[in-house]
């Protein structure tokens, strides 16, 4: 049972680190401009 607990803790740490390292990989995060123009499709 002790080994299962260690494996679960290790899996949780690896999962959290992968989530944290993936933040911002698509570019810098920014707030969109307040004046957004509407584009109609069609």
N, C-alpha and C positions, 0 to 999 in steps of 0.2 A: 504493500500500500504506500510505503514511503517513496518508492521509485515512481509510482504513478503521480504522486503529488509533485515531485521534482520535474517530471516530464511536462505536466500541465503548466507549471510555473514557467518553465523554459519556453514552451510553445506560446504562452501569453506574452512573454517579453519579446520574443522574435516577432510576433504579430504586431505588437505596439511599435516596435522600432521600424518595421517596414512601413507602417502607416505614417509615422512621423517623417521618415525619410522621403516619402512620396509627395509630401506637401510642397506645392509650388513648382513641380516639375514641368508644368505646361507653360511656364513663364511667370513673370511678376504678377502678383495679385494687385488689382486696382479697383477703384470705385468708378462706375461709368459716369459719363458727363450728365449733368442735370438737364441739359437741353437736348433731348433725343428727338430726332425728326421721324415721323411716321412714314413708312414705305408701304404702299399698297401692292399686293401681289395680283397680277393679272392685267 
